[in-house]
Amino acid sequence: MKQAEGSIYIFSYPQGLQKLLEFMKQNYQSPKIYITENGITEAKNVTLGLDVVLKDPHRIECILRHLYRIKMAMKQVIH
């Protein structure tokens, strides 16, 4: 579990998403699940230039970690 940047009470926990998806598959007859929001906070930094802000490595890394856990959950329930 990783504390989300810019927040003292929000944590990023991609493993939790994987556990939830596996739990839903095993206990609720494989329901359709739509993930419509999976954002991340970040600290405000007005000194960064637009070229730096648009690269957004913090958000990209967060999304990739969550997509990886979704993939792992899909593999677990197939086997």
N, CA, C and O atoms as a GROMACS GRO file, in nm:
protein
  316
    1MET      N    1   0.085  -0.116   0.000
    1MET     CA    2   0.000   0.000   0.000
    1MET      C    3   0.090   0.123   0.000
    1MET      O    4   0.186   0.131   0.076
    2LYS      N    5   0.057   0.217  -0.085
    2LYS     CA    6   0.138   0.336  -0.102
    2LYS      C    7   0.051   0.459  -0.079
    2LYS      O    8  -0.057   0.471  -0.136
    3GLN      N    9   0.100   0.550   0.003
    3GLN     CA   10   0.025   0.673   0.025
    3GLN      C   11   0.021   0.753  -0.104
    3GLN      O   12   0.123   0.772  -0.170
    4ALA      N   13  -0.097   0.800  -0.139
    4ALA     CA   14  -0.114   0.877  -0.262
    4ALA      C   15  -0.047   1.013  -0.248
    4ALA      O   16  -0.056   1.078  -0.143
    5GLU      N   17   0.018   1.055  -0.352
    5GLU     CA   18   0.085   1.184  -0.353
    5GLU      C   19  -0.017   1.296  -0.333
    5GLU      O   20  -0.123   1.296  -0.396
    6GLY      N   21   0.013   1.390  -0.246
    6GLY     CA   22  -0.074   1.504  -0.225
    6GLY      C   23  -0.188   1.480  -0.128
    6GLY      O   24  -0.276   1.565  -0.115
    7SER      N   25  -0.190   1.366  -0.058
    7SER     CA   26  -0.297   1.335   0.035
    7SER      C   27  -0.242   1.261   0.156
    7SER      O   28  -0.154   1.175   0.143
    8ILE      N   29  -0.293   1.294   0.272
    8ILE     CA   30  -0.249   1.223   0.393
    8ILE      C   31  -0.340   1.107   0.427
    8ILE      O   32  -0.307   1.027   0.515
    9TYR      N   33  -0.455   1.094   0.361
    9TYR     CA   34  -0.550   0.989   0.396
    9TYR      C   35  -0.593   0.901   0.279
    9TYR      O   36  -0.677   0.813   0.297
   10ILE      N   37  -0.539   0.921   0.162
   10ILE     CA   38  -0.572   0.838   0.047
   10ILE      C   39  -0.451   0.752   0.012
   10ILE      O   40  -0.338   0.802   0.005
   11PHE      N   41  -0.476   0.624  -0.009
   11PHE     CA   42  -0.368   0.530  -0.041
   11PHE      C   43  -0.397   0.462  -0.175
   11PHE      O   44  -0.513   0.440  -0.211
   12SER      N   45  -0.292   0.430  -0.246
   12SER     CA   46  -0.304   0.356  -0.371
   12SER      C   47  -0.275   0.209  -0.340
   12SER      O   48  -0.169   0.177  -0.287
   13TYR      N   49  -0.369   0.121  -0.372
   13TYR     CA   50  -0.355  -0.020  -0.338
   13TYR      C   51  -0.405  -0.107  -0.453
   13TYR      O   52  -0.514  -0.164  -0.444
   14PRO      N   53  -0.327  -0.118  -0.561
   14PRO     CA   54  -0.370  -0.197  -0.677
   14PRO      C   55  -0.401  -0.343  -0.643
   14PRO      O   56  -0.488  -0.403  -0.706
   15GLN      N   57  -0.331  -0.399  -0.544
   15GLN     CA   58  -0.358  -0.537  -0.505
   15GLN      C   59  -0.502  -0.552  -0.454
   15GLN      O   60  -0.563  -0.658  -0.468
   16GLY      N   61  -0.554  -0.446  -0.395
   16GLY     CA   62  -0.693  -0.450  -0.347
   16GLY      C   63  -0.792  -0.464  -0.461
   16GLY      O   64  -0.892  -0.533  -0.447
   17LEU      N   65  -0.764  -0.401  -0.572
   17LEU     CA   66  -0.850  -0.415  -0.690
   17LEU      C   67  -0.847  -0.559  -0.739
   17LEU      O   68  -0.951  -0.615  -0.772
   18GLN      N   69  -0.730  -0.619  -0.743
   18GLN     CA   70  -0.718  -0.759  -0.784
   18GLN      C   71  -0.796  -0.849  -0.689
   18GLN      O   72  -0.871  -0.936  -0.734
   19LYS      N   73  -0.780  -0.829  -0.560
   19LYS     CA   74  -0.851  -0.912  -0.461
   19LYS      C   75  -1.002  -0.897  -0.475
   19LYS      O   76  -1.076  -0.995  -0.465
   20LEU      N   77  -1.047  -0.774  -0.497
   20LEU     CA   78  -1.190  -0.750  -0.513
   20LEU      C   79  -1.244  -0.821  -0.637
   20LEU      O   80  -1.350  -0.884  -0.631
   21LEU      N   81  -1.174  -0.811  -0.747
   21LEU     CA   82  -1.220  -0.877  -0.870
   21LEU      C   83  -1.225  -1.028  -0.855
   21LEU      O   84  -1.319  -1.093  -0.901
   22GLU      N   85  -1.124  -1.085  -0.790
   22GLU     CA   86  -1.123  -1.230  -0.767
   22GLU      C   87  -1.237  -1.271  -0.674
   22GLU      O   88  -1.302  -1.373  -0.696
   23PHE      N   89  -1.262  -1.192  -0.570
   23PHE     CA   90  -1.370  -1.220  -0.476
   23PHE      C   91  -1.505  -1.217  -0.548
   23PHE      O   92  -1.588  -1.306  -0.528
   24MET      N   93  -1.527  -1.115  -0.630
   24MET     CA   94  -1.654  -1.103  -0.701
   24MET      C   95  -1.676  -1.221  -0.794
   24MET      O   96  -1.786  -1.275  -0.802
   25LYS      N   97  -1.572  -1.262  -0.864
   25LYS     CA   98  -1.582  -1.377  -0.956
   25LYS      C   99  -1.620  -1.504  -0.880
   25LYS      O  100  -1.707  -1.579  -0.923
   26GLN      N  101  -1.553  -1.527  -0.767
   26GLN     CA  102  -1.573  -1.651  -0.692
   26GLN      C  103  -1.705  -1.654  -0.615
   26GLN      O  104  -1.760  -1.761  -0.594
   27ASN      N  105  -1.755  -1.539  -0.573
   27ASN     CA  106  -1.871  -1.538  -0.484
   27ASN      C  107  -2.001  -1.490  -0.548
   27ASN      O  108  -2.107  -1.506  -0.488
   28TYR      N  109  -1.994  -1.432  -0.666
   28TYR     CA  110  -2.115  -1.375  -0.727
   28TYR      C  111  -2.133  -1.417  -0.872
   28TYR      O  112  -2.180  -1.336  -0.953
   29GLN      N  113  -2.099  -1.538  -0.906
   29GLN     CA  114  -2.124  -1.597  -1.038
   29GLN      C  115  -2.078  -1.508  -1.154
   29GLN      O  116  -2.153  -1.487  -1.249
   30SER      N  117  -1.959  -1.458  -1.144
   30SER     CA  118  -1.895  -1.384  -1.254
   30SER      C  119  -1.978  -1.266  -1.305
   30SER      O  120  -2.013  -1.263  -1.424
   31PRO      N  121  -2.010  -1.170  -1.222
   31PRO     CA  122  -2.089  -1.056  -1.271
   31PRO      C  123  -2.006  -0.968  -1.364
   31PRO      O  124  -1.884  -0.968  -1.358
   32LYS      N  125  -2.075  -0.895  -1.450
   32LYS     CA  126  -2.006  -0.796  -1.533
   32LYS      C  127  -1.966  -0.682  -1.441
   32LYS      O  128  -2.045  -0.636  -1.360
   33ILE      N  129  -1.843  -0.638  -1.455
   33ILE     CA  130  -1.793  -0.528  -1.372
   33ILE      C  131  -1.740  -0.420  -1.464
   33ILE      O  132  -1.659  -0.447  -1.553
   34TYR      N  133  -1.785  -0.298  -1.443
   34TYR     CA  134  -1.740  -0.184  -1.520
   34TYR      C  135  -1.662  -0.091  -1.427
   34TYR      O  136  -1.717  -0.041  -1.329
   35ILE      N  137  -1.536  -0.069  -1.457
   35ILE     CA  138  -1.455   0.024  -1.379
   35ILE      C  139  -1.463   0.158  -1.451
   35ILE      O  140  -1.406   0.175  -1.558
   36THR      N  141  -1.535   0.252  -1.391
   36THR     CA  142  -1.557   0.380  -1.457
   36THR      C  143  -1.470   0.491  -1.404
   36THR      O  144  -1.456   0.595  -1.468
   37GLU      N  145  -1.411   0.471  -1.288
   37GLU     CA  146  -1.326   0.575  -1.230
   37GLU      C  147  -1.217   0.508  -1.149
   37GLU      O  148  -1.244   0.427  -1.061
   38ASN      N  149  -1.096   0.543  -1.178
   38ASN     CA  150  -0.984   0.489  -1.103
   38ASN      C  151  -0.871   0.592  -1.111
   38ASN      O  152  -0.770   0.570  -1.177
   39GLY      N  153  -0.891   0.703  -1.043
   39GLY     CA  154  -0.796   0.813  -1.051
   39GLY      C  155  -0.694   0.810  -0.938
   39GLY      O  156  -0.694   0.720  -0.854
   40ILE      N  157  -0.609   0.910  -0.937
   40ILE     CA  158  -0.506   0.921  -0.834
   40ILE      C  159  -0.486   1.069  -0.803
   40ILE      O  160  -0.496   1.154  -0.891
   41THR      N  161  -0.459   1.097  -0.678
   41THR     CA  162  -0.431   1.236  -0.640
   41THR      C  163  -0.286   1.268  -0.670
   41THR      O  164  -0.203   1.179  -0.689
   42GLU      N  165  -0.257   1.395  -0.672
   42GLU     CA  166  -0.118   1.437  -0.685
   42GLU      C  167  -0.102   1.573  -0.618
   42GLU      O  168  -0.196   1.651  -0.609
   43ALA      N  169   0.017   1.598  -0.571
   43ALA     CA  170   0.047   1.724  -0.504
   43ALA      C  171   0.044   1.838  -0.606
   43ALA      O  172   0.090   1.822  -0.720
   44LYS      N  173  -0.010   1.950  -0.565
   44LYS     CA  174  -0.013   2.067  -0.653
   44LYS      C  175   0.126   2.129  -0.658
   44LYS      O  176   0.188   2.154  -0.555
   45ASN      N  177   0.173   2.152  -0.780
   45ASN     CA  178   0.304   2.213  -0.798
   45ASN      C  179   0.295   2.310  -0.915
   45ASN      O  180   0.308   2.269  -1.031
   46VAL      N  181   0.273   2.436  -0.886
   46VAL     CA  182   0.254   2.536  -0.991
   46VAL      C  183   0.384   2.578  -1.058
   46VAL      O  184   0.382   2.653  -1.155
   47THR      N  185   0.497   2.529  -1.008
   47THR     CA  186   0.626   2.566  -1.066
   47THR      C  187   0.664   2.477  -1.184
   47THR      O  188   0.760   2.509  -1.256
   48LEU      N  189   0.593   2.368  -1.205
   48LEU     CA  190   0.625   2.278  -1.316
   48LEU      C  191   0.579   2.338  -1.448
   48LEU      O  192   0.471   2.397  -1.456
   49GLY      N  193   0.660   2.323  -1.549
   49GLY     CA  194   0.623   2.370  -1.682
   49GLY      C  195   0.523   2.278  -1.749
   49GLY      O  196   0.508   2.162  -1.710
   50LEU      N  197   0.454   2.328  -1.849
   50LEU     CA  198   0.353   2.250  -1.919
   50LEU      C  199   0.412   2.124  -1.981
   50LEU      O  200   0.347   2.019  -1.981
   51ASP      N  201   0.533   2.132  -2.035
   51ASP     CA  202   0.596   2.014  -2.095
   51ASP      C  203   0.617   1.903  -1.993
   51ASP      O  204   0.606   1.785  -2.027
   52VAL      N  205   0.648   1.938  -1.869
   52VAL     CA  206   0.667   1.838  -1.762
   52VAL      C  207   0.533   1.782  -1.718
   52VAL      O  208   0.518   1.661  -1.700
   53VAL      N  209   0.436   1.870  -1.699
   53VAL     CA  210   0.304   1.828  -1.650
   53VAL      C  211   0.236   1.734  -1.749
   53VAL      O  212   0.171   1.638  -1.707
   54LEU      N  213   0.249   1.758  -1.876
   54LEU     CA  214   0.182   1.675  -1.976
   54LEU      C  215   0.240   1.535  -1.987
   54LEU      O  216   0.172   1.444  -2.034
   55LYS      N  217   0.364   1.516  -1.946
   55LYS     CA  218   0.423   1.382  -1.949
   55LYS      C  219   0.359   1.294  -1.843
   55LYS      O  220   0.339   1.175  -1.866
   56ASP      N  221   0.326   1.349  -1.728
   56ASP     CA  222   0.246   1.286  -1.623
   56ASP      C  223   0.290   1.144  -1.584
   56ASP      O  224   0.206   1.054  -1.584
   57PRO      N  225   0.416   1.120  -1.552
   57PRO     CA  226   0.462   0.985  -1.519
   57PRO      C  227   0.394   0.928  -1.395
   57PRO      O  228   0.376   0.806  -1.385
   58HIS      N  229   0.356   1.012  -1.302
   58HIS     CA  230   0.288   0.966  -1.179
   58HIS      C  231   0.156   0.896  -1.213
   58HIS      O  232   0.129   0.786  -1.164
   59ARG      N  233   0.076   0.959  -1.296
   59ARG     CA  234  -0.054   0.902  -1.333
   59ARG      C  235  -0.037   0.779  -1.422
   59ARG      O  236  -0.109   0.680  -1.406
   60ILE      N  237   0.057   0.784  -1.514
   60ILE     CA  238   0.083   0.670  -1.603
   60ILE      C  239   0.124   0.548  -1.521
   60ILE      O  240   0.075   0.437  -1.545
   61GLU      N  241   0.214   0.567  -1.426
   61GLU     CA  242   0.257   0.456  -1.341
   61GLU      C  243   0.140   0.398  -1.261
   61GLU      O  244   0.127   0.276  -1.249
   62CYS      N  245   0.056   0.484  -1.208
   62CYS     CA  246  -0.060   0.438  -1.131
   62CYS      C  247  -0.153   0.353  -1.218
   62CYS      O  248  -0.195   0.246  -1.177
   63ILE      N  249  -0.184   0.402  -1.336
   63ILE     CA  250  -0.273   0.329  -1.426
   63ILE      C  251  -0.213   0.195  -1.466
   63ILE      O  252  -0.282   0.093  -1.470
   64LEU      N  253  -0.084   0.195  -1.497
   64LEU     CA  254  -0.018   0.069  -1.534
   64LEU      C  255  -0.020  -0.032  -1.421
   64LEU      O  256  -0.040  -0.152  -1.445
   65ARG      N  257   0.001   0.013  -1.296
   65ARG     CA  258  -0.004  -0.080  -1.182
   65ARG      C  259  -0.143  -0.141  -1.168
   65ARG      O  260  -0.155  -0.260  -1.141
   66HIS      N  261  -0.247  -0.061  -1.187
   66HIS     CA  262  -0.382  -0.112  -1.174
   66HIS      C  263  -0.418  -0.205  -1.291
   66HIS      O  264  -0.483  -0.308  -1.272
   67LEU      N  265  -0.377  -0.169  -1.412
   67LEU     CA  266  -0.404  -0.257  -1.526
   67LEU      C  267  -0.334  -0.392  -1.510
   67LEU      O  268  -0.390  -0.495  -1.546
   68TYR      N  269  -0.213  -0.390  -1.456
   68TYR     CA  270  -0.142  -0.515  -1.430
   68TYR      C  271  -0.220  -0.602  -1.334
   68TYR      O  272  -0.232  -0.723  -1.355
   69ARG      N  273  -0.275  -0.542  -1.227
   69ARG     CA  274  -0.351  -0.620  -1.129
   69ARG      C  275  -0.482  -0.673  -1.186
   69ARG      O  276  -0.527  -0.781  -1.149
   70ILE      N  277  -0.543  -0.598  -1.276
   70ILE     CA  278  -0.663  -0.649  -1.344
   70ILE      C  279  -0.626  -0.770  -1.428
   70ILE      O  280  -0.697  -0.871  -1.428
   71LYS      N  281  -0.514  -0.761  -1.499
   71LYS     CA  282  -0.466  -0.874  -1.580
   71LYS      C  283  -0.440  -0.996  -1.492
   71LYS      O  284  -0.477  -1.107  -1.530
   72MET      N  285  -0.377  -0.976  -1.376
   72MET     CA  286  -0.348  -1.087  -1.286
   72MET      C  287  -0.476  -1.149  -1.233
   72MET      O  288  -0.485  -1.271  -1.219
   73ALA      N  289  -0.576  -1.068  -1.203
   73ALA     CA  290  -0.704  -1.121  -1.156
   73ALA      C  291  -0.770  -1.205  -1.265
   73ALA      O  292  -0.828  -1.310  -1.237
   74MET      N  293  -0.760  -1.159  -1.388
   74MET     CA  294  -0.818  -1.236  -1.498
   74MET      C  295  -0.749  -1.370  -1.515
   74MET      O  296  -0.814  -1.470  -1.542
   75LYS      N  297  -0.618  -1.372  -1.499
   75LYS     CA  298  -0.544  -1.498  -1.508
   75LYS      C  299  -0.581  -1.593  -1.395
   75LYS      O  300  -0.594  -1.713  -1.418
   76GLN      N  301  -0.600  -1.540  -1.275
   76GLN     CA  302  -0.632  -1.624  -1.158
   76GLN      C  303  -0.766  -1.694  -1.175
   76GLN      O  304  -0.780  -1.812  -1.142
   77VAL      N  305  -0.865  -1.622  -1.225
   77VAL     CA  306  -0.998  -1.682  -1.232
   77VAL      C  307  -1.013  -1.777  -1.350
   77VAL      O  308  -1.105  -1.859  -1.352
   78ILE      N  309  -0.924  -1.767  -1.446
   78ILE     CA  310  -0.930  -1.860  -1.561
   78ILE      C  311  -0.877  -1.996  -1.520
   78ILE      O  312  -0.927  -2.100  -1.565
   79HIS      N  313  -0.774  -1.996  -1.436
   79HIS     CA  314  -0.710  -2.122  -1.397
   79HIS      C  315  -0.777  -2.189  -1.284
   79HIS      O  316  -0.734  -2.296  -1.241
   0.00000   0.00000   0.00000
